[in-house]
Amino acid sequence: MKRPVVLVLAIIGVVFIILAILFFAGVGLGPLNTIGHSGKVNHGSHGIRGSISAVIGVVALAGAWFANRRSG
């Protein structure tokens, strides 16, 4: 019964880890690159966004691991 929850959390975790890597690499992500910008140059935001993405990814993967461990 918890298998769909585990899969969704694992997919979310992997996607956010990939986003974190892309943000840390400085890759322009199109629409994601403009979130939070008010038209002025903002040079320090990639590190912050990468850190937040990494934390969300790790928390989602930990949640998937915990849910999978409890279901078996």
N, CA, C, O and CB atoms as a CASP TS submission, in Angstrom:
PFRMAT TS
TARGET T0000
AUTHOR 0000-0000-0000
METHOD Language model
MODEL 1
PARENT N/A
ATOM      1  N   MET     1       0.803  -1.194   0.000  1.00  0.00           N
ATOM      2  CA  MET     1       0.000   0.000   0.000  1.00  0.00           C
ATOM      3  C   MET     1       0.852   1.267   0.000  1.00  0.00           C
ATOM      4  O   MET     1       0.441   2.282  -0.562  1.00  0.00           O
ATOM      5  CB  MET     1      -0.917  -0.007   1.186  1.00  0.00           C
ATOM      6  N   LYS     2       2.021   1.225   0.615  1.00  0.00           N
ATOM      7  CA  LYS     2       2.858   2.416   0.693  1.00  0.00           C
ATOM      8  C   LYS     2       3.801   2.534  -0.496  1.00  0.00           C
ATOM      9  O   LYS     2       4.572   3.490  -0.581  1.00  0.00           O
ATOM     10  CB  LYS     2       3.655   2.406   1.978  1.00  0.00           C
ATOM     11  N   ARG     3       3.749   1.588  -1.402  1.00  0.00           N
ATOM     12  CA  ARG     3       4.656   1.616  -2.550  1.00  0.00           C
ATOM     13  C   ARG     3       4.516   2.874  -3.404  1.00  0.00           C
ATOM     14  O   ARG     3       5.536   3.434  -3.805  1.00  0.00           O
ATOM     15  CB  ARG     3       4.419   0.406  -3.407  1.00  0.00           C
ATOM     16  N   PRO     4       3.276   3.357  -3.710  1.00  0.00           N
ATOM     17  CA  PRO     4       3.184   4.601  -4.492  1.00  0.00           C
ATOM     18  C   PRO     4       3.801   5.804  -3.762  1.00  0.00           C
ATOM     19  O   PRO     4       4.405   6.669  -4.396  1.00  0.00           O
ATOM     20  CB  PRO     4       1.721   4.898  -4.820  1.00  0.00           C
ATOM     21  N   VAL     5       3.652   5.858  -2.457  1.00  0.00           N
ATOM     22  CA  VAL     5       4.233   6.957  -1.686  1.00  0.00           C
ATOM     23  C   VAL     5       5.755   6.904  -1.774  1.00  0.00           C
ATOM     24  O   VAL     5       6.410   7.931  -1.950  1.00  0.00           O
ATOM     25  CB  VAL     5       3.772   6.896  -0.208  1.00  0.00           C
ATOM     26  N   VAL     6       6.306   5.711  -1.652  1.00  0.00           N
ATOM     27  CA  VAL     6       7.756   5.536  -1.732  1.00  0.00           C
ATOM     28  C   VAL     6       8.258   5.956  -3.105  1.00  0.00           C
ATOM     29  O   VAL     6       9.267   6.653  -3.207  1.00  0.00           O
ATOM     30  CB  VAL     6       8.149   4.072  -1.441  1.00  0.00           C
ATOM     31  N   LEU     7       7.570   5.544  -4.159  1.00  0.00           N
ATOM     32  CA  LEU     7       7.989   5.899  -5.515  1.00  0.00           C
ATOM     33  C   LEU     7       7.922   7.406  -5.755  1.00  0.00           C
ATOM     34  O   LEU     7       8.844   7.984  -6.329  1.00  0.00           O
ATOM     35  CB  LEU     7       7.122   5.175  -6.537  1.00  0.00           C
ATOM     36  N   VAL     8       6.842   8.037  -5.322  1.00  0.00           N
ATOM     37  CA  VAL     8       6.698   9.484  -5.514  1.00  0.00           C
ATOM     38  C   VAL     8       7.781  10.238  -4.749  1.00  0.00           C
ATOM     39  O   VAL     8       8.396  11.158  -5.291  1.00  0.00           O
ATOM     40  CB  VAL     8       5.301   9.955  -5.060  1.00  0.00           C
ATOM     41  N   LEU     9       8.017   9.862  -3.509  1.00  0.00           N
ATOM     42  CA  LEU     9       9.061  10.521  -2.725  1.00  0.00           C
ATOM     43  C   LEU     9      10.447  10.311  -3.341  1.00  0.00           C
ATOM     44  O   LEU     9      11.261  11.235  -3.356  1.00  0.00           O
ATOM     45  CB  LEU     9       9.045  10.000  -1.286  1.00  0.00           C
ATOM     46  N   ALA    10      10.716   9.121  -3.841  1.00  0.00           N
ATOM     47  CA  ALA    10      12.007   8.842  -4.460  1.00  0.00           C
ATOM     48  C   ALA    10      12.190   9.669  -5.735  1.00  0.00           C
ATOM     49  O   ALA    10      13.270  10.208  -5.977  1.00  0.00           O
ATOM     50  CB  ALA    10      12.136   7.343  -4.773  1.00  0.00           C
ATOM     51  N   ILE    11      11.141   9.768  -6.544  1.00  0.00           N
ATOM     52  CA  ILE    11      11.228  10.554  -7.782  1.00  0.00           C
ATOM     53  C   ILE    11      11.434  12.030  -7.453  1.00  0.00           C
ATOM     54  O   ILE    11      12.270  12.692  -8.068  1.00  0.00           O
ATOM     55  CB  ILE    11       9.951  10.368  -8.646  1.00  0.00           C
ATOM     56  N   ILE    12      10.681  12.545  -6.490  1.00  0.00           N
ATOM     57  CA  ILE    12      10.837  13.951  -6.080  1.00  0.00           C
ATOM     58  C   ILE    12      12.260  14.186  -5.566  1.00  0.00           C
ATOM     59  O   ILE    12      12.882  15.198  -5.887  1.00  0.00           O
ATOM     60  CB  ILE    12       9.793  14.328  -4.980  1.00  0.00           C
ATOM     61  N   GLY    13      12.764  13.254  -4.776  1.00  0.00           N
ATOM     62  CA  GLY    13      14.120  13.384  -4.248  1.00  0.00           C
ATOM     63  C   GLY    13      15.170  13.439  -5.340  1.00  0.00           C
ATOM     64  O   GLY    13      16.063  14.285  -5.305  1.00  0.00           O
ATOM     65  N   VAL    14      15.067  12.547  -6.306  1.00  0.00           N
ATOM     66  CA  VAL    14      16.039  12.506  -7.397  1.00  0.00           C
ATOM     67  C   VAL    14      15.957  13.777  -8.244  1.00  0.00           C
ATOM     68  O   VAL    14      16.984  14.342  -8.621  1.00  0.00           O
ATOM     69  CB  VAL    14      15.807  11.264  -8.277  1.00  0.00           C
ATOM     70  N   VAL    15      14.734  14.226  -8.543  1.00  0.00           N
ATOM     71  CA  VAL    15      14.565  15.444  -9.346  1.00  0.00           C
ATOM     72  C   VAL    15      15.177  16.649  -8.640  1.00  0.00           C
ATOM     73  O   VAL    15      15.851  17.460  -9.275  1.00  0.00           O
ATOM     74  CB  VAL    15      13.074  15.700  -9.630  1.00  0.00           C
ATOM     75  N   PHE    16      14.951  16.775  -7.336  1.00  0.00           N
ATOM     76  CA  PHE    16      15.500  17.918  -6.624  1.00  0.00           C
ATOM     77  C   PHE    16      17.011  17.837  -6.468  1.00  0.00           C
ATOM     78  O   PHE    16      17.677  18.871  -6.439  1.00  0.00           O
ATOM     79  CB  PHE    16      14.858  18.034  -5.271  1.00  0.00           C
ATOM     80  N   ILE    17      17.569  16.634  -6.367  1.00  0.00           N
ATOM     81  CA  ILE    17      19.027  16.492  -6.325  1.00  0.00           C
ATOM     82  C   ILE    17      19.617  16.913  -7.669  1.00  0.00           C
ATOM     83  O   ILE    17      20.647  17.586  -7.707  1.00  0.00           O
ATOM     84  CB  ILE    17      19.436  15.028  -5.981  1.00  0.00           C
ATOM     85  N   ILE    18      18.972  16.521  -8.776  1.00  0.00           N
ATOM     86  CA  ILE    18      19.434  16.933 -10.107  1.00  0.00           C
ATOM     87  C   ILE    18      19.341  18.456 -10.252  1.00  0.00           C
ATOM     88  O   ILE    18      20.258  19.088 -10.776  1.00  0.00           O
ATOM     89  CB  ILE    18      18.600  16.233 -11.216  1.00  0.00           C
ATOM     90  N   LEU    19      18.235  19.041  -9.788  1.00  0.00           N
ATOM     91  CA  LEU    19      18.102  20.499  -9.829  1.00  0.00           C
ATOM     92  C   LEU    19      19.202  21.179  -9.018  1.00  0.00           C
ATOM     93  O   LEU    19      19.749  22.197  -9.443  1.00  0.00           O
ATOM     94  CB  LEU    19      16.728  20.922  -9.304  1.00  0.00           C
ATOM     95  N   ALA    20      19.521  20.627  -7.864  1.00  0.00           N
ATOM     96  CA  ALA    20      20.580  21.202  -7.034  1.00  0.00           C
ATOM     97  C   ALA    20      21.915  21.190  -7.776  1.00  0.00           C
ATOM     98  O   ALA    20      22.653  22.175  -7.757  1.00  0.00           O
ATOM     99  CB  ALA    20      20.704  20.432  -5.707  1.00  0.00           C
ATOM    100  N   ILE    21      22.215  20.079  -8.423  1.00  0.00           N
ATOM    101  CA  ILE    21      23.469  19.974  -9.188  1.00  0.00           C
ATOM    102  C   ILE    21      23.492  21.017 -10.303  1.00  0.00           C
ATOM    103  O   ILE    21      24.511  21.668 -10.531  1.00  0.00           O
ATOM    104  CB  ILE    21      23.637  18.546  -9.782  1.00  0.00           C
ATOM    105  N   LEU    22      22.358  21.171 -10.998  1.00  0.00           N
ATOM    106  CA  LEU    22      22.295  22.155 -12.081  1.00  0.00           C
ATOM    107  C   LEU    22      22.436  23.577 -11.550  1.00  0.00           C
ATOM    108  O   LEU    22      23.125  24.397 -12.157  1.00  0.00           O
ATOM    109  CB  LEU    22      20.981  22.015 -12.851  1.00  0.00           C
ATOM    110  N   PHE    23      21.791  23.879 -10.422  1.00  0.00           N
ATOM    111  CA  PHE    23      21.928  25.212  -9.843  1.00  0.00           C
ATOM    112  C   PHE    23      23.367  25.479  -9.417  1.00  0.00           C
ATOM    113  O   PHE    23      23.891  26.567  -9.652  1.00  0.00           O
ATOM    114  CB  PHE    23      20.987  25.374  -8.649  1.00  0.00           C
ATOM    115  N   PHE    24      24.012  24.487  -8.789  1.00  0.00           N
ATOM    116  CA  PHE    24      25.396  24.680  -8.363  1.00  0.00           C
ATOM    117  C   PHE    24      26.333  24.840  -9.561  1.00  0.00           C
ATOM    118  O   PHE    24      27.342  25.539  -9.474  1.00  0.00           O
ATOM    119  CB  PHE    24      25.851  23.505  -7.496  1.00  0.00           C
ATOM    120  N   ALA    25      25.998  24.190 -10.679  1.00  0.00           N
ATOM    121  CA  ALA    25      26.819  24.303 -11.888  1.00  0.00           C
ATOM    122  C   ALA    25      26.590  25.629 -12.601  1.00  0.00           C
ATOM    123  O   ALA    25      27.370  26.003 -13.476  1.00  0.00           O
ATOM    124  CB  ALA    25      26.522  23.147 -12.840  1.00  0.00           C
ATOM    125  N   GLY    26      25.524  26.347 -12.233  1.00  0.00           N
ATOM    126  CA  GLY    26      25.247  27.637 -12.844  1.00  0.00           C
ATOM    127  C   GLY    26      24.528  27.551 -14.165  1.00  0.00           C
ATOM    128  O   GLY    26      24.549  28.504 -14.945  1.00  0.00           O
ATOM    129  N   VAL    27      23.893  26.431 -14.433  1.00  0.00           N
ATOM    130  CA  VAL    27      23.171  26.248 -15.684  1.00  0.00           C
ATOM    131  C   VAL    27      21.894  27.077 -15.649  1.00  0.00           C
ATOM    132  O   VAL    27      21.171  27.057 -14.653  1.00  0.00           O
ATOM    133  CB  VAL    27      22.851  24.750 -15.929  1.00  0.00           C
ATOM    134  N   GLY    28      21.610  27.806 -16.724  1.00  0.00           N
ATOM    135  CA  GLY    28      20.360  28.556 -16.826  1.00  0.00           C
ATOM    136  C   GLY    28      19.209  27.585 -17.041  1.00  0.00           C
ATOM    137  O   GLY    28      19.246  26.767 -17.960  1.00  0.00           O
ATOM    138  N   LEU    29      18.198  27.673 -16.206  1.00  0.00           N
ATOM    139  CA  LEU    29      17.100  26.711 -16.268  1.00  0.00           C
ATOM    140  C   LEU    29      15.814  27.328 -16.807  1.00  0.00           C
ATOM    141  O   LEU    29      14.722  26.927 -16.407  1.00  0.00           O
ATOM    142  CB  LEU    29      16.847  26.131 -14.896  1.00  0.00           C
ATOM    143  N   GLY    30      15.931  28.279 -17.694  1.00  0.00           N
ATOM    144  CA  GLY    30      14.755  28.883 -18.316  1.00  0.00           C
ATOM    145  C   GLY    30      13.834  29.527 -17.310  1.00  0.00           C
ATOM    146  O   GLY    30      14.254  30.420 -16.575  1.00  0.00           O
ATOM    147  N   PRO    31      12.567  29.089 -17.257  1.00  0.00           N
ATOM    148  CA  PRO    31      11.605  29.702 -16.340  1.00  0.00           C
ATOM    149  C   PRO    31      12.002  29.567 -14.869  1.00  0.00           C
ATOM    150  O   PRO    31      11.683  30.442 -14.064  1.00  0.00           O
ATOM    151  CB  PRO    31      10.247  29.087 -16.548  1.00  0.00           C
ATOM    152  N   LEU    32      12.684  28.494 -14.511  1.00  0.00           N
ATOM    153  CA  LEU    32      13.113  28.322 -13.121  1.00  0.00           C
ATOM    154  C   LEU    32      14.174  29.344 -12.737  1.00  0.00           C
ATOM    155  O   LEU    32      14.345  29.660 -11.560  1.00  0.00           O
ATOM    156  CB  LEU    32      13.648  26.909 -12.900  1.00  0.00           C
ATOM    157  N   ASN    33      14.876  29.852 -13.723  1.00  0.00           N
ATOM    158  CA  ASN    33      15.933  30.815 -13.459  1.00  0.00           C
ATOM    159  C   ASN    33      15.378  32.200 -13.131  1.00  0.00           C
ATOM    160  O   ASN    33      16.090  33.022 -12.555  1.00  0.00           O
ATOM    161  CB  ASN    33      16.861  30.902 -14.652  1.00  0.00           C
ATOM    162  N   THR    34      14.116  32.474 -13.487  1.00  0.00           N
ATOM    163  CA  THR    34      13.536  33.792 -13.268  1.00  0.00           C
ATOM    164  C   THR    34      12.688  33.869 -12.001  1.00  0.00           C
ATOM    165  O   THR    34      12.232  34.954 -11.640  1.00  0.00           O
ATOM    166  CB  THR    34      12.701  34.177 -14.454  1.00  0.00           C
ATOM    167  N   ILE    35      12.467  32.760 -11.324  1.00  0.00           N
ATOM    168  CA  ILE    35      11.657  32.773 -10.105  1.00  0.00           C
ATOM    169  C   ILE    35      12.369  33.582  -9.034  1.00  0.00           C
ATOM    170  O   ILE    35      13.533  33.334  -8.721  1.00  0.00           O
ATOM    171  CB  ILE    35      11.380  31.332  -9.605  1.00  0.00           C
ATOM    172  N   GLY    36      11.666  34.540  -8.484  1.00  0.00           N
ATOM    173  CA  GLY    36      12.226  35.357  -7.420  1.00  0.00           C
ATOM    174  C   GLY    36      12.990  36.569  -7.900  1.00  0.00           C
ATOM    175  O   GLY    36      13.466  37.358  -7.084  1.00  0.00           O
ATOM    176  N   HIS    37      13.118  36.735  -9.190  1.00  0.00           N
ATOM    177  CA  HIS    37      13.822  37.900  -9.721  1.00  0.00           C
ATOM    178  C   HIS    37      12.825  39.018  -9.975  1.00  0.00           C
ATOM    179  O   HIS    37      11.735  38.782 -10.497  1.00  0.00           O
ATOM    180  CB  HIS    37      14.587  37.543 -11.022  1.00  0.00           C
ATOM    181  N   SER    38      13.196  40.213  -9.611  1.00  0.00           N
ATOM    182  CA  SER    38      12.318  41.361  -9.819  1.00  0.00           C
ATOM    183  C   SER    38      12.874  42.282 -10.894  1.00  0.00           C
ATOM    184  O   SER    38      12.645  43.490 -10.855  1.00  0.00           O
ATOM    185  CB  SER    38      12.126  42.132  -8.513  1.00  0.00           C
ATOM    186  N   GLY    39      13.592  41.729 -11.838  1.00  0.00           N
ATOM    187  CA  GLY    39      14.120  42.514 -12.928  1.00  0.00           C
ATOM    188  C   GLY    39      15.537  43.010 -12.702  1.00  0.00           C
ATOM    189  O   GLY    39      16.157  43.522 -13.635  1.00  0.00           O
ATOM    190  N   LYS    40      16.061  42.878 -11.511  1.00  0.00           N
ATOM    191  CA  LYS    40      17.426  43.316 -11.254  1.00  0.00           C
ATOM    192  C   LYS    40      18.372  42.119 -11.255  1.00  0.00           C
ATOM    193  O   LYS    40      17.945  40.971 -11.130  1.00  0.00           O
ATOM    194  CB  LYS    40      17.510  44.069  -9.916  1.00  0.00           C
ATOM    195  N   VAL    41      19.623  42.398 -11.393  1.00  0.00           N
ATOM    196  CA  VAL    41      20.632  41.340 -11.431  1.00  0.00           C
ATOM    197  C   VAL    41      20.784  40.759 -10.026  1.00  0.00           C
ATOM    198  O   VAL    41      20.940  41.492  -9.049  1.00  0.00           O
ATOM    199  CB  VAL    41      22.003  41.882 -11.963  1.00  0.00           C
ATOM    200  N   ASN    42      20.734  39.441  -9.944  1.00  0.00           N
ATOM    201  CA  ASN    42      20.827  38.758  -8.655  1.00  0.00           C
ATOM    202  C   ASN    42      21.841  37.629  -8.799  1.00  0.00           C
ATOM    203  O   ASN    42      21.504  36.542  -9.268  1.00  0.00           O
ATOM    204  CB  ASN    42      19.425  38.212  -8.187  1.00  0.00           C
ATOM    205  N   HIS    43      23.080  37.888  -8.397  1.00  0.00           N
ATOM    206  CA  HIS    43      24.155  36.929  -8.665  1.00  0.00           C
ATOM    207  C   HIS    43      24.288  35.831  -7.622  1.00  0.00           C
ATOM    208  O   HIS    43      24.875  34.792  -7.921  1.00  0.00           O
ATOM    209  CB  HIS    43      25.448  37.652  -8.769  1.00  0.00           C
ATOM    210  N   GLY    44      23.779  36.009  -6.431  1.00  0.00           N
ATOM    211  CA  GLY    44      24.013  35.041  -5.382  1.00  0.00           C
ATOM    212  C   GLY    44      22.933  33.998  -5.210  1.00  0.00           C
ATOM    213  O   GLY    44      22.992  33.204  -4.271  1.00  0.00           O
ATOM    214  N   SER    45      21.949  33.977  -6.090  1.00  0.00           N
ATOM    215  CA  SER    45      20.793  33.127  -5.848  1.00  0.00           C
ATOM    216  C   SER    45      20.996  31.670  -6.233  1.00  0.00           C
ATOM    217  O   SER    45      20.281  30.805  -5.728  1.00  0.00           O
ATOM    218  CB  SER    45      19.630  33.662  -6.584  1.00  0.00           C
ATOM    219  N   HIS    46      21.945  31.370  -7.107  1.00  0.00           N
ATOM    220  CA  HIS    46      22.122  29.980  -7.529  1.00  0.00           C
ATOM    221  C   HIS    46      22.566  29.090  -6.375  1.00  0.00           C
ATOM    222  O   HIS    46      22.100  27.958  -6.248  1.00  0.00           O
ATOM    223  CB  HIS    46      23.136  29.899  -8.660  1.00  0.00           C
ATOM    224  N   GLY    47      23.443  29.584  -5.553  1.00  0.00           N
ATOM    225  CA  GLY    47      23.893  28.802  -4.401  1.00  0.00           C
ATOM    226  C   GLY    47      22.771  28.555  -3.404  1.00  0.00           C
ATOM    227  O   GLY    47      22.652  27.463  -2.850  1.00  0.00           O
ATOM    228  N   ILE    48      21.954  29.568  -3.181  1.00  0.00           N
ATOM    229  CA  ILE    48      20.831  29.420  -2.250  1.00  0.00           C
ATOM    230  C   ILE    48      19.820  28.427  -2.807  1.00  0.00           C
ATOM    231  O   ILE    48      19.370  27.526  -2.099  1.00  0.00           O
ATOM    232  CB  ILE    48      20.153  30.786  -1.983  1.00  0.00           C
ATOM    233  N   ARG    49      19.463  28.595  -4.082  1.00  0.00           N
ATOM    234  CA  ARG    49      18.503  27.669  -4.706  1.00  0.00           C
ATOM    235  C   ARG    49      19.051  26.254  -4.753  1.00  0.00           C
ATOM    236  O   ARG    49      18.308  25.294  -4.550  1.00  0.00           O
ATOM    237  CB  ARG    49      18.150  28.133  -6.122  1.00  0.00           C
ATOM    238  N   GLY    50      20.342  26.115  -5.020  1.00  0.00           N
ATOM    239  CA  GLY    50      20.950  24.788  -5.032  1.00  0.00           C
ATOM    240  C   GLY    50      20.919  24.139  -3.662  1.00  0.00           C
ATOM    241  O   GLY    50      20.650  22.945  -3.535  1.00  0.00           O
ATOM    242  N   SER    51      21.198  24.938  -2.634  1.00  0.00           N
ATOM    243  CA  SER    51      21.173  24.403  -1.270  1.00  0.00           C
ATOM    244  C   SER    51      19.771  23.971  -0.863  1.00  0.00           C
ATOM    245  O   SER    51      19.592  22.904  -0.276  1.00  0.00           O
ATOM    246  CB  SER    51      21.700  25.441  -0.284  1.00  0.00           C
ATOM    247  N   ILE    52      18.785  24.794  -1.173  1.00  0.00           N
ATOM    248  CA  ILE    52      17.402  24.447  -0.830  1.00  0.00           C
ATOM    249  C   ILE    52      16.950  23.220  -1.610  1.00  0.00           C
ATOM    250  O   ILE    52      16.274  22.351  -1.060  1.00  0.00           O
ATOM    251  CB  ILE    52      16.457  25.632  -1.111  1.00  0.00           C
ATOM    252  N   SER    53      17.317  23.141  -2.880  1.00  0.00           N
ATOM    253  CA  SER    53      16.960  21.965  -3.681  1.00  0.00           C
ATOM    254  C   SER    53      17.614  20.702  -3.130  1.00  0.00           C
ATOM    255  O   SER    53      16.991  19.640  -3.088  1.00  0.00           O
ATOM    256  CB  SER    53      17.371  22.171  -5.145  1.00  0.00           C
ATOM    257  N   ALA    54      18.866  20.821  -2.710  1.00  0.00           N
ATOM    258  CA  ALA    54      19.561  19.661  -2.156  1.00  0.00           C
ATOM    259  C   ALA    54      18.899  19.200  -0.859  1.00  0.00           C
ATOM    260  O   ALA    54      18.731  18.001  -0.637  1.00  0.00           O
ATOM    261  CB  ALA    54      21.042  19.990  -1.908  1.00  0.00           C
ATOM    262  N   VAL    55      18.527  20.146  -0.008  1.00  0.00           N
ATOM    263  CA  VAL    55      17.873  19.779   1.261  1.00  0.00           C
ATOM    264  C   VAL    55      16.531  19.101   0.991  1.00  0.00           C
ATOM    265  O   VAL    55      16.219  18.080   1.606  1.00  0.00           O
ATOM    266  CB  VAL    55      17.669  21.033   2.156  1.00  0.00           C
ATOM    267  N   ILE    56      15.739  19.658   0.081  1.00  0.00           N
ATOM    268  CA  ILE    56      14.449  19.042  -0.252  1.00  0.00           C
ATOM    269  C   ILE    56      14.660  17.644  -0.821  1.00  0.00           C
ATOM    270  O   ILE    56      13.925  16.717  -0.479  1.00  0.00           O
ATOM    271  CB  ILE    56      13.670  19.918  -1.260  1.00  0.00           C
ATOM    272  N   GLY    57      15.662  17.485  -1.689  1.00  0.00           N
ATOM    273  CA  GLY    57      15.944  16.178  -2.268  1.00  0.00           C
ATOM    274  C   GLY    57      16.344  15.147  -1.230  1.00  0.00           C
ATOM    275  O   GLY    57      15.878  14.008  -1.261  1.00  0.00           O
ATOM    276  N   VAL    58      17.209  15.552  -0.310  1.00  0.00           N
ATOM    277  CA  VAL    58      17.657  14.622   0.736  1.00  0.00           C
ATOM    278  C   VAL    58      16.497  14.256   1.669  1.00  0.00           C
ATOM    279  O   VAL    58      16.356  13.100   2.066  1.00  0.00           O
ATOM    280  CB  VAL    58      18.820  15.242   1.550  1.00  0.00           C
ATOM    281  N   VAL    59      15.675  15.241   2.012  1.00  0.00           N
ATOM    282  CA  VAL    59      14.528  14.963   2.890  1.00  0.00           C
ATOM    283  C   VAL    59      13.544  14.022   2.200  1.00  0.00           C
ATOM    284  O   VAL    59      13.019  13.106   2.833  1.00  0.00           O
ATOM    285  CB  VAL    59      13.816  16.278   3.294  1.00  0.00           C
ATOM    286  N   ALA    60      13.288  14.240   0.909  1.00  0.00           N
ATOM    287  CA  ALA    60      12.366  13.362   0.174  1.00  0.00           C
ATOM    288  C   ALA    60      12.931  11.942   0.074  1.00  0.00           C
ATOM    289  O   ALA    60      12.193  10.973   0.251  1.00  0.00           O
ATOM    290  CB  ALA    60      12.094  13.926  -1.242  1.00  0.00           C
ATOM    291  N   LEU    61      14.222  11.812  -0.205  1.00  0.00           N
ATOM    292  CA  LEU    61      14.827  10.478  -0.278  1.00  0.00           C
ATOM    293  C   LEU    61      14.829   9.790   1.084  1.00  0.00           C
ATOM    294  O   LEU    61      14.612   8.582   1.171  1.00  0.00           O
ATOM    295  CB  LEU    61      16.257  10.571  -0.814  1.00  0.00           C
ATOM    296  N   ALA    62      15.074  10.555   2.144  1.00  0.00           N
ATOM    297  CA  ALA    62      15.016   9.978   3.488  1.00  0.00           C
ATOM    298  C   ALA    62      13.591   9.538   3.819  1.00  0.00           C
ATOM    299  O   ALA    62      13.388   8.492   4.436  1.00  0.00           O
ATOM    300  CB  ALA    62      15.520  10.993   4.536  1.00  0.00           C
ATOM    301  N   GLY    63      12.614  10.332   3.410  1.00  0.00           N
ATOM    302  CA  GLY    63      11.215   9.948   3.618  1.00  0.00           C
ATOM    303  C   GLY    63      10.857   8.683   2.857  1.00  0.00           C
ATOM    304  O   GLY    63      10.130   7.834   3.373  1.00  0.00           O
ATOM    305  N   ALA    64      11.359   8.550   1.634  1.00  0.00           N
ATOM    306  CA  ALA    64      11.107   7.342   0.847  1.00  0.00           C
ATOM    307  C   ALA    64      11.755   6.132   1.512  1.00  0.00           C
ATOM    308  O   ALA    64      11.152   5.061   1.590  1.00  0.00           O
ATOM    309  CB  ALA    64      11.636   7.509  -0.595  1.00  0.00           C
ATOM    310  N   TRP    65      12.981   6.307   1.988  1.00  0.00           N
ATOM    311  CA  TRP    65      13.671   5.198   2.648  1.00  0.00           C
ATOM    312  C   TRP    65      12.926   4.786   3.926  1.00  0.00           C
ATOM    313  O   TRP    65      12.740   3.600   4.198  1.00  0.00           O
ATOM    314  CB  TRP    65      15.133   5.592   2.979  1.00  0.00           C
ATOM    315  N   PHE    66      12.510   5.784   4.693  1.00  0.00           N
ATOM    316  CA  PHE    66      11.808   5.504   5.950  1.00  0.00           C
ATOM    317  C   PHE    66      10.465   4.828   5.691  1.00  0.00           C
ATOM    318  O   PHE    66      10.105   3.880   6.390  1.00  0.00           O
ATOM    319  CB  PHE    66      11.597   6.801   6.747  1.00  0.00           C
ATOM    320  N   ALA    67       9.714   5.311   4.684  1.00  0.00           N
ATOM    321  CA  ALA    67       8.430   4.709   4.345  1.00  0.00           C
ATOM    322  C   ALA    67       8.609   3.288   3.837  1.00  0.00           C
ATOM    323  O   ALA    67       7.799   2.414   4.147  1.00  0.00           O
ATOM    324  CB  ALA    67       7.707   5.551   3.300  1.00  0.00           C
ATOM    325  N   ASN    68       9.650   3.047   3.067  1.00  0.00           N
ATOM    326  CA  ASN    68       9.912   1.705   2.550  1.00  0.00           C
ATOM    327  C   ASN    68      10.332   0.762   3.672  1.00  0.00           C
ATOM    328  O   ASN    68       9.958  -0.411   3.679  1.00  0.00           O
ATOM    329  CB  ASN    68      10.996   1.750   1.464  1.00  0.00           C
ATOM    330  N   ARG    69      11.097   1.269   4.604  1.00  0.00           N
ATOM    331  CA  ARG    69      11.555   0.446   5.733  1.00  0.00           C
ATOM    332  C   ARG    69      10.391   0.048   6.630  1.00  0.00           C
ATOM    333  O   ARG    69      10.335  -1.082   7.115  1.00  0.00           O
ATOM    334  CB  ARG    69      12.611   1.199   6.553  1.00  0.00           C
ATOM    335  N   ARG    70       9.474   0.963   6.847  1.00  0.00           N
ATOM    336  CA  ARG    70       8.330   0.693   7.719  1.00  0.00           C
ATOM    337  C   ARG    70       7.297  -0.216   7.068  1.00  0.00           C
ATOM    338  O   ARG    70       6.533  -0.884   7.765  1.00  0.00           O
ATOM    339  CB  ARG    70       7.673   1.991   8.123  1.00  0.00           C
ATOM    340  N   SER    71       7.265  -0.250   5.733  1.00  0.00           N
ATOM    341  CA  SER    71       6.235  -1.038   5.057  1.00  0.00           C
ATOM    342  C   SER    71       6.597  -2.521   4.989  1.00  0.00           C
ATOM    343  O   SER    71       5.721  -3.360   4.775  1.00  0.00           O
ATOM    344  CB  SER    71       6.007  -0.501   3.652  1.00  0.00           C
ATOM    345  N   GLY    72       7.851  -2.846   5.164  1.00  0.00           N
ATOM    346  CA  GLY    72       8.266  -4.244   5.002  1.00  0.00           C
ATOM    347  C   GLY    72       8.532  -4.916   6.231  1.00  0.00           C
ATOM    348  O   GLY    72       8.889  -6.094   6.226  1.00  0.00           O
TER
END
